[in-house]
Amino acid sequence: MFDEYGFINRFDKVMIFTIYEQMVDDSKDYEKITRKKMLFSIYEALIEDPSRFDGYVSANALNLLIDLAHEKQELNFDDFEEYKLVQELQDSFLLIFHGMPEGFKVPSMLSSVIKTIQISDRHKVLDQIYDFLKGILLVRGQVSMKELKIIYDECKPSSISISLNEALHNLPRIYLHIDMAAFVHENAFSHPMFHDDLIFFDYKPVYKHTWETYISFGKYGINIYNAIMNEFYEKLKKNKDKILFEYFVEELVVFTQLSLDFDMSRIMQTFIEIESDIDRGVKLYNDVIKEIPRWKYKGDPISLADMEQIHDIEDLLDNDNELFNDFDCPCGSGLLIEDCCNNEEVLLKNRAALSEDRVHLFYGLFYVLLHRTNQKYRLHPHFSNAERFFERLQQPDFIKLADKFFDSPDIIKDYIKQYEGQITSEQLEILTGFQYSIKKKFVALRYVHQKLVLLDEEEKRLFYVSGITNGISLNIPNNDLPQFVETRLIPMNHEITYAVFISQMPVVIGVNIRKELKKIEKQSKVIRNIEELIETM
C-alpha cells in the first residue's frame, strides 16, 4: 500500500528538525521525535494558522500550490522557473511525488486549507525580507545578530512595519540557509560555508549597501544595480537554455570566497559559453570577479576595497603570526613552526602539501564527482545546486557518500568520457589517484620531512602522506603518536594525500604493541607515490 507520507524518510532529519523547531512551539528534542511526527506537527501548525504559509514558502510557490490543489495547472517542467518552484515546494514538504502517472500531488492533509488561501500583502513583504536576509548572507558571510538588527533597521523602508525579530519568527525557510550552530551558540547570522579566516574583523567597508542591493543579491545572486554585473546577468539569461544561471551565480559568489573548494576550470568553461571568444570570456571573468562582494572586506568588492586599510590590517596579522611562529613545530622536527609545517615554501619543496593550483583541481574534481554520485544513487536528498547539497551533509554522510563514489568506478570513467579531449594532464593525475585510492585503518607512526608516516600492518607498507593545504601535524601533533587512524589515501605522481578526513582512534598503544610495530616497519616497503603503490599491488 502506498504511504503518502513515507517520502519524508528520504530527507535529512536535521533539515526537517530545523523547520519543525521554528514552526512548532512545544517542539520535542531531536532524539525523541521521528521525521513523520515532525512532518505532521508542521502540517498541523499550518492548518491551525494558515497565515503561517506567508513566510513558509514564497508567494510564487504558494500560487502554484494553490493552482495544483484546485487542479488548474499541470506541471510540464519546460520552464526553469516552474522547476525552481516545484523544488521549493518539495523542500518545504508541500508537494509529494506519487509516481507515474499521478505525478506530484498536494498532501491530502493540507489540500482543503490550501484551496482557501489567498496571497496577502504581508506575504509579499515577508518575501522581500527573506531576499534581504539571504542577500546579507551572500554579501557579508557573517554578521552578529546585533549588527544584523542595525543593518535591517537602517535599510528597511518606512512602509515596512515588521521588525527583525518578527520577521525571523515568521520566516522558517531562512534557517535552511544559515549555520544553525553559529546562530544558537554564537548569536551570529552566518552563511554555512563561512569561517573566521575569511574576514578582516577590523576592516571598515567603503560601499554602502541598501535595501535594494541586499534584495538584489538575495533574489538574483548579484548586484544588478552595478553596471558590470547587470550586463553579466543579462548575458547569462540569454544562455539560460544552456546554463542553470541562478544556481551558477550563487556558486560563483560563494566559491569566490572559498577558492580551495572552487573548480576554476568549470567556472571558466561557463564564461566561455557566454562569450564564445576566449579572450572576451577571460576579460568578462576578470571584470566580474572584481565586482563580487568579499566577505573578507565586509561586502566591499575588490574594485572598491580600501587597500590602505587592508595593508594596515595585514601588517598587524603578520605581527600576530610571528608570535605563533616562535613555537616549535608540532611534527617534532626540532625546527620552529615558521620554518617547518607552517611554511608553504618548505611544504611545497618537500611535497608535503599540494600547490594552490592542484588544491583547486583536487577539491573541484572531488566535489563534482561526489555530487554526480549522489545524483546517480540518491544516498541523500539531492539538489542540482551543489553548494546547497553539500551544506546539508554532515561529516558521516559526506564520508558515506565518498565511499560510494570510490566504490563506483563508472563515475570516473563516465566523467573522463564526457570530457574526452578537454581533460588536462593535471586533472587526469588526480582522477587516476581517485581510481587507485585505498581506505584502511593505519598506524600513524611519526613525521618525516613534514609528511605523516602511516603503517599498513596487513600489507606491510609504509605510506609517506602529504597534507592537502597545510602540514598534517597542525591537526595531528607528533606528541599524539603513535596512534591508530582511519583514512582514504589518494596516490599521485609525486606524493600521496588523503580524501579530506583523517579519523583519529582513541586507542592506547602499549609498549609490547610498539615493539611489534617496529618489527613490522622494518619488513615494510616505503610508498611515496602512485608508481611505488602500483608495484605492490
N, C-alpha and C positions, 0 to 999 in steps of 0.2 A: 504493500500500500504506500502511495506517495506521501511523504512527510513534507508538508508545505514549508515548515519552518526549520527543517533539517539543514538548510543551506548555511545557517549561522555557524555551524560547527566547522565550516571551512575558513572562517575569519579568525584572525589573530585575536586571542582573548584580551590582550592588553588594549587593542584598538576598541573593542566593544566596551570594555570597562571604562575607558576614558569618556566615551559618550554617556554611558549609564550613570557614572558618578556625577556628571554635570546635569543630567535630566531628572534624576530621582533623589528626592530629599532624604529619605531614610535608607540610603544605599547600604548594602551589606559589604563585608570585607571581600577582597578579591578571591581568597581561598574558599570562601563559604557560599559561592554562588556560581551557577553554571551559565554558559553562554545563552542557553534558551531562556532561562529565568530572567536574565538581564534584558534580553530582547523583548519579552512580554512586558516587563516593567517599563521599558522605553515606550512601547506602544500604548500602555495604559496611561502614561503621563500625557501623551499626545491626544488621546481620546478625551481624557478628563479636562484638558485645557487646549483646544485646537489653536489658540494663539501662539502656542509653543512652536508651531510649524514656521512661524515668522523667521526665527533665527536658526532653525534646524536644517533647512536647505534653502537654496537661492529661490527667488521669485520665479525665474525662468524654469527651474527644475520642478517647482511645485505646480506651475501652469501645465507642464507636460504631464505630470502625475494626475492632475485633475481630469485632463482630457482622456487619459488612458482609463481612469476609473469610470468615466462616462462612455467609454468605447467610442470616442470621437476621433481617435487617431490611431494609426498603426505605425509601428516602427519599421523603418527600412534601412537605416544606417548609411544612407547615401550622403548624409550631411554630417560633417565633423562636429558641428555644434550640437546636433542631436546625440551623437555618440558621447560627447562630454557630459551632457545632461543625464543620459542613462547611467553613465559611470558614477556620477554624483549620487543618483538615487539608489544605485546598488550599494555604494559605500555607506549610505545612510540607512540601509536595510528596508527601504521603501519600495523596492522593485525586486521581484523574485523570478528567476528563470525556471519555468516549469518543464523545459524540454520542448522539442518539436512535436507536433505543430503548434502547441499552445503558446510558446514563446514567453515573453515577460508579462507578469501579472502583478497587480497591486495586491498586497497582503489582504486576505479576507477579513482579518480582524480590523483593518483600517478603512476598508472600502467605503463604508457608509459615511464616516466622518469626513473623508477626503472629498466626497461628492458635494458636501455642503460648504466647503471653504471658498472664500473669495480673497484675492490678493489685496492686502491692506497697504496703506501708505507707510505704516510702521515697518512692514516687511521690506519695502524698498529702502527705507532709511537704514535698517539693520544690514542690508546688503552692501550699502555704501561703507558702513563702519567695518564690516568684515573685510572688504577690499582694502580699506585704510590700514587695518591692523596687519593684514597679510603683507601689505606694501612695506610697513615698518620692518617686518622680519627680513624682507629681501634687501632693504636699504641699509639697515643697521646691524643685522645679525643678532644683536642682543641689546636690550636696554633694561634698566631696573624698573620695577613697577612704578616707583615714584617718578622716574623720568618719563615713563610712558604716559602717566596722567598729565604731566606738564605739557608734553607734545600734543596730546589729544585735546586738552583744553585750549591751547594756543591756536591750533589749526582748525578746530571744529567750527563750522558756520553757525551763526546765531540762530538760524532756523531749526537747528537740531537740538532738542532738549534732553536727549538721552545721555546720561552720564557714562563714564568709562565702566564703573562697577556694574551698572545696569546692563550695559552692552555685553560685558563678559559673561554675565549671568544668563543672558538670552542668546548667546552665540556658541552653543556647544561644539559646532563644527570647527571653530578656530583652534580648539585644543588638539585637534589631529595634526596641526601644523607646527606646534611648539614643542620644546623639550619640557616634558611634564616634571622631570626631576628638578630642573632648574627653577621651574615655576613654584613648586611646592617647597623646596629646601633652600633656595637662594633668593626667592621673591623676585625672579627675573623673567622677563618675556624674551624668550630665546629661540632662535632657529635650531632645529635638531642637529645641524651639522656645524654649529658654531662651537669654537673653543677659545679660551682666553688668549692663546698665542696669536689669534687673528686680529687683535685690536691694539692700538696705541691709546691707552686709557686717558692720557693727559692731552691728547690732540683736541683742538677746538675747531669744529668744522666751519668751512667758509660758506658752502652752499646752503641756503635756507629752503628746505623742502616745505611744501604747502599741503593742504588737504587734498588738492587736485593731483599733485605729483605723487603723493603716497598712494592714492587710489589708483593712479595710472600703473604703478608698479604692481599693486595687488591684482589688478584686472588684466593687464597686458604683459606684465613681467619687466617692462622697461618704462622710461620716462618719455612718453610720446610728445611732451612739450619741449623736448630737446630736438633740434632740427636734424642732427645726425641720426639719432635713434629713431625718430619718426620715419625718416627716409628708409632706414634699415627695416623697420617693421612693415612698411608698405611693400618692400621687395619680398619679404617673407610671405606676406598674404598672397602675392601674385603667384607664389610657388606652393600654395597650400595643398595642391594635389600630390606633391612630392614630399612635403615636409609637415610633420605634426608640429607646426611652428610655435604654438603656445607652450607646449612641453619643452621644445628646444630652447626657447628664450629663457625659461626659468632655469633649465640646466646650465645654460651659458652664464647667467648672472650668478648662480650659486657656485658653480665649479670654477669660476674665475677667482673666487676667494680661496679655493682648495685645489691648487694646481696639482697636488700629489694624486688626487682622485680624478684627474681630468684627461681624457684621451684626446690630445691636441689634434691628432691626425683625423679623427672622426669629426671634430668640430670644423676643422679647415675644409673637409670634404663638403660639408653643408654650405659653407660660404662660397665654395667654387660652384656648387649647384645653383646658387643665387646669381653669381656673376661668372659666366662661363669662361671669361678671360681670366687666367690665373693671376696676373698682375693686379687686375681690378679686384679680384677676390681677396687677395692678401691685403690690399690697401683698405678695403671695406672692413676686414677683420681688425686691422690695426686702429682704424678710426673708432670702431665700435667699442673695443676693449678699453680705450681711454675714457669713454663716457659712462662706463658701468660704475655705480656707486660701490665704494670699497668699505667693507666692514672695518678694516684696519684704520681707515680715516673717518670713521663715524658717518659714512654716507657721502663723503666727498668723492667724486670721480677723480682719476689721475689728472685729467685735463685742468682741474681747478684746485687740486691739493696744494696746501701751503708747504712748499719744500723747506722753507726756513724752519718752520715748526718741526717738520719730520726729522731734519738733520739734528736739531737740538735734542729731540727725544731719543734718537738712535745713539747719540753720544752718551746720554745717561744710561741707556741699556748696555752699551759696551762696558761702561764702568762697573755696572752690576755683574756682568758676565765675568769680568776679571776676578771678582771675589770668588765666584763659583769655580773658576778655573784654577784657583790656588790649591784645590783638593787633589789628593792622589787619585789616580784613575781606578774605578771600581773593577776593572778587569785584572788587577793585580800585577800589572807590568812594572810598577815602581815609578812610572812617569807621572807627571801632572796630567790631569784630565784634559787640559787645553792642548797638550802635546800628544794625546792618545785618542780615546774614544769619543771626545767631543771636538775633534779636529777633522773637518771634512777632507782637507788635503791628505792627511795621514790615512784616513779610511779609504779614500779612492786609490792612493798609491799602493796600499796593501790589499786592494779589492775586498775590503771588509764592509763595504756598503755599495749600493748601486749609484751610478751617476744620476743627476737630476733628469736627464732625458730618458734614461732607462726606467727610472721610477715612474715617470708619466706613462710610458708604454706598459709597464708591468701592471699598474693599477687599472689603467684604461682597459686593457685586454681582459684582465681578470674579472672586472665588474661587468663588462659587456657579456662575457661568456656565462657568468653566473645568472645574469638576467635572462639570457636565452634558455638556460637550463630550466629555470622556473617557468618560463613561458611554455616549454615543452611538457614538463612533468607536473606542474602545478602543486609543488610541495607546500606552497604558501599562497595566500590570496595574491593575485598578480595585478600589477599596474603597468601599463605601457610606459608611463613616466618612470624611468629607472631611479631617479632620486627619491620619488615618492615611495617606490617599492622598498629601497634599501633602508630608508629612515625608519621603517616599521620592523626591521629584522633585529631581534636580539642576538647576542653572540652565539648561543647554542643553535639558533635557527640558521644563522649565517654558516656555521661550521657544517651543519647537516646538509645545507644546500651545496656547499663546496665539495663535500664528499660525493654527493650525487653527480656533480659536474665531472670530477676526476674519475668516477666510475663509468662515465658515458663518453667513450672516445669519439663517437659520431658528432658530438657537439663541436669539437675542434676541427674534425675533418670537414664538416659542412661549412664552417666559417672559412677555412682555407680555400675550399672550392668556390664559395661565393665571391671571395675577393682575390681569386687567382689572377696573378699578374700585377696586383696592386700591393701585395704584402711585402714589406721590406725585409732585409736580412735580419735586422734587429728584432722586428716583430716575430719572425719565424723562429729565432733563437728562443724567445720566451714561450711561444706556443709549443715548441718541441720540449722545453723544460716541463711544461704542464703535462705533456704526454708521458714523461718519464718520472713523474712525481712519486714520492714514497711517503706513506703515512705510517708512523710507528711510535712505540714508546722507546725512548733512548735514555742513556745515562749522560747527562751533561757533566763533563769532567773538569774543564778549565778553559782558559783563553790562550790562544797563540796568535800574536800579531792582530789583536782585536777580533779575531774570529772565535766563535764558540765551538769547542770540540765535542761532538756527540758520538757516543759509542753505541753501535748496533751489536748487542751481545750475540744475538741469534746468528747473524751472517758474518760476524767478526769483521766489521768495517768501522773505520773512524771517519766521520764527516767533519770537515772544516767549514763552518756555516757563517755566512756573512749576513749582516743586517740589511734591511731594505733602505731606510732613510738615515739611520744612525747606528752607532755601535750597540750591540745587543747587551753589553754589560751595563748600560744605563738603566736597563729594566731587570736584568738578572745579574747581580754583582757576583764576583768571584768568591766572596766570603760565604755565599749560599751553596757553593759547590763542594763535592759532587751532589747531584740530585737527579731524580727521575723526572723526565719531561715527556710531553707528547706533542708532536707537531707533524706537519707535512712539508717535506723538503722539495724544493724546486731546483733541479740542476741546470746550469747554463754553461756556456762555452769556457768561462774563466773562473766561475765561482758557483757556490751553492747557496741559495737563500731559502726562505720558507714562506708558507701561504698565510701571511698576515698575523696568525696567532701561534704562540708557544705556550702551552698549558703546563704550569709547574705542579708537580705532585708532592704533597706534603708527607713524604715517607723518609724516615731517618735511615741513612746508610751507615751501618756499623763497621767496626774495624775489620771483621772477618770478610764481609762483603767487599770492602775496599781492596783487600789483598787479592781476592778472586778477580776483581775488575782489572787490576794491574796485570795479572796473568793473561787475561783475555785481550787486553790492549796490546800487549807485546806480540800476540799472534794475528793482530788485525791489520787490514790493508787501509792505507790512507786514501780518502776520496776527496778531491778538491774541485772537480768539475764533471760535466756530463760524460766526457770521454772516459775518465777513470771509472765512473759509475758503470757505464755500459760494459766495460771489461770484466766486471764482477758479476754480471747478470747471466 
